[in-house]
Amino acid sequence: MENLLDTKFPYADNILKGKTALVCGASKGIGKATALMLARSGAQVIACARSPNELELLSEEMHGDNHIILTLDLENIPLLESKIKELIKQQPIHILINNSGGPPGGPLLSNTIDDFEAPFKRHLHAAHTITRILMPSMKSEGYGRIVNVISTSVREPIDNIGLSNTLRGAMGSWAKSLSRELDPCITINNILPGFTDTDRLGSLAGSISSKTGESIEQVQEKWMSSVPIQRLIDPLETGAAVTWLCLPSSGAVRGISLAVDGGRMRSI
């Protein structure tokens, strides 16, 4: 499959010029792909993650030269709050991409209560903290787009990732509730990635393999047998869907969960 950034990009006419996007978990995978797509669309990107070296590499790849990289640990809520408040003093942020790596796989009953704390902090708690800080600025700017990168497990729980299923469901309900509360100029939506070609998917296959006794190849073959397009999804494909939800023309799309899963889910 051709690299989408090397083809005629559908949003390459600077349609997001003048907009600033904060992309969480931007150092790799879907977060990185989304940062690249938003930059190609003309947005100024503030890319945040815990890995400064990988953020530096991303900065070199992004279209344009006005982007910002920010080393940030989403689990450290007090520091997160401080840094976002400092950012918003310097410039308005119009687009928020809530994205972070999921917890390890395994049956839900293998987890203790303590296992829930860190994943919920870096997903739900971080997303809520950032949204509350950015909302007044988005309202005053007359433009806000919030997109949460979660999982198809919001609709169809996936075996052997019970903690992740629980967390993603909470994020989906949080977003749907906010879609009824946010100002009319601010939208919030979810992207539900399917089996995507990322490091996270590889580590998840390894985790499932160690817990079930199946080989990694068997785990991956089982996954692919359920995907009609019969391939992994390119993260840039997911990033393009995220970008579409951030466009001015997507203002009527609100409170939805859009699957980018190659047709894997059976639900309507």
N, C-alpha and C positions, 0 to 999 in steps of 0.2 A: 504494500500500500504506500502511495506517495506521501511524503511528509506534507501535511496541510499547510505548513508555513512556506513551502516551496512552490505551492500552486497559487492560483488567483484566489486570494483570501477574500471571503465574502464581506468582511467588515473593514476592509483596508482603506476606506475613504475617509479616515479620521472621524468617524461618526461619533466617537466618544471624546473627541478633542475638547479640552476644557474641564474634563471630569477627572477626579482623582479616585483611585481604587486601592483599598487596603486588602491585600490577599494574605490570608493566614496559611501556614504550612506550605509556603511557596518554594521551598528548596528542592522538592522532587515531586515526581508523580503528577497527579491531577492538579495540585496546587501550582506547580511549576508551569504546566501546560496552560493553565488559566491565566497566569501572569503574562506569559508570552502572547496569548491571544488578545488580552485586554490592551497590552502595549501596542500590538499591531493595529488595534482599532483606534489608537490615538490617545488612550487614557494615560495619565501619569500613574504609575504603579508604585505603591509602597509595599514591598515584598517582605514579609516577616516569617521567621522560622528560628529554630534553635541552632542552626548550622551556618556560621558566618562564612566559611569557605565555600559552601555550596551556593549561598546567596551571592557571593562575589562572582561566581561563574554565571549564575542566572543574569546578573546585571550586565555582563558582557554580551549575552545573547539577546537581550530585550531590544526591540525596535525603539528608537529615540534615545535621548540622553538626559532626560530630566527625572529619572526614576530614583527611588530611595530604597535602601535595604536597611532592615531593622532586626537585630537579634533579639528574640523575644521567646520567653517560655510561657506558654498559655496556661500552665498549671499554677504559676505564681500569680494569683489573682490581684493582690495588692500592687505588685510591680507592674502588671499588665494595665491596671487602671491608671496608674501614674503616667505610664508612657503614652497611652492613648490620649489622655487629657492634655499632655504636652504637645502631641501631634496636632490636635484639633485647635490649639491656640495659634499654630503656625499657618494652617490652611484648612479649608473645608474638605471633608471626605464625603464623596457622593455614593460610592459603591463599597460594599463590605462583602467579602467572600469568607464565610466561616468554614474552615477546613482544617482537619488535623488527623493524624494517624489513629487508627482504631486499636482497641485492646487485643491481646493475644487470644487465639482461638481456644475452644474447649467447651465441654458441656457446662451449662449454666450452674448446675449444682456443685461443680468442682471449684467454684469461686466463693470466697468469703466476702463479707460485707466490706472489708478493707480494700478488696480488689476493685470495687466500684468507684472509690474516691478519685483517683488520678484521672481515669477516662472521663468521668463526669465533669471534673474541673476543666480539662482542656477542651471539652466540647460544649456542653450546655452552659456551664458557669461562665466560661470565657465568652461565648457568643452573647449571652445575656448582658454581661458586663459591658462589652464593646458596643452593643446595640443601644443600650441606655445612654452611653456617652455621646454617640454619634447622632442620635435621633434629633435633638434640637437643631443641630447644624444642617442636617438634611432637610428639615422642615423649612428653615430660613432660606436655604438655597433653592427650595422648590423642586428638589430632585433627590430621590434616594432609592437605591437598589440593594437588597440584601439577598444573597444566595447562599444556602447551606448545602455543602457537599456531604451527603449522608450515605444511604445504601438502599438497595431494593428490599432489604429485610424489613423496611418500614411496612411493606405490604405483605411480603411472604418471608417469614423467618427462615434463616438459613441454618441447616444443621451444623453443630459443633462450633458455632460462634455465638453462644447464648448471651454473653455479656454485651457484645457488640449489638446484637438484635435489640436488647433492652435499651441501650443507650440511644440507638438510632430512632427507635420508636418515640422516646422522650423528646428528641430533637424535632421530629415531625409534628408532634402535638404542640410543642412550644411555638413552632413557626405558624401553624394553623391558627392558634389562639392569637398571636400577634397580628396576623393578617386582618383580623377584625378590629384591631385597636389602633394600628399605625395611621398616621396622617395620609390623606388620599394621594399625596405625591410620592409616598414611600411604598414600595412593594417588597414583599418577602416571599421567596419560593425555595423549593428544594430540588436538587439534582440527585437522582438515585443511580449511581454507577453500578454497572454489572461487572463481569470479570474483565478487569482492565489490566493492561500490560505495565504493571508497576512493581517496585520492590516489595511493597506491602503485600501484594498477591502472592509473591514468591515465598515470603516469610509465613504467610497464612497457610499455604500449602504444606510447608515444612512442619508447622505447628500441628496441623490436622494429622499429618502422617505420623508424627511421634505419638499422638494420642490414640490413633485408631489402628496402627500397625500396617496400614496401606502404604505403598511406595508413593513418593511425590508424583511420579508419572501416573499412577492409578488415580490419585486425587485430581490431577489436572485433566485426565481423560474423562473422568466422571463429570467434571464441570463442563467441558466442551461438548459433551453429548447432549447437554440440555440447552445449548445456544444455537438458534437457527442459522446465524451467520457463520458459525463454525470457526470462529477465530477470536482471539483476544481483542478488546477494544483499544484503539490508540488513545492515550490520554488527551491528545490534541482534539479528538472528536468530542470528548467530554468537555474540554475547555471551550470549544466552539458553542456548545449548548449553554454553558454558563454565561458566556459573553452575550448570547442572544437575549437571555433574561435580563441583562443589564442595559439594553438599548432603550432609547427614548420611545421607540415604537412598541415596546413590550409593557407599557404602563398598565394595560388592562389585564395582564396576566398576574394573578395575585393569589397566594395561598395554595399553589399547586405543587405536586411532586412529579417531576418529569424524569422518566426512566431513560437512561442511555445504557441499555443492557443487551443489545443485539437480539432482542425479542425473547429473552429467556423466560421472563415472567409469564405465567399463564393467566393471571387475573386481568380484568379489563380496566 
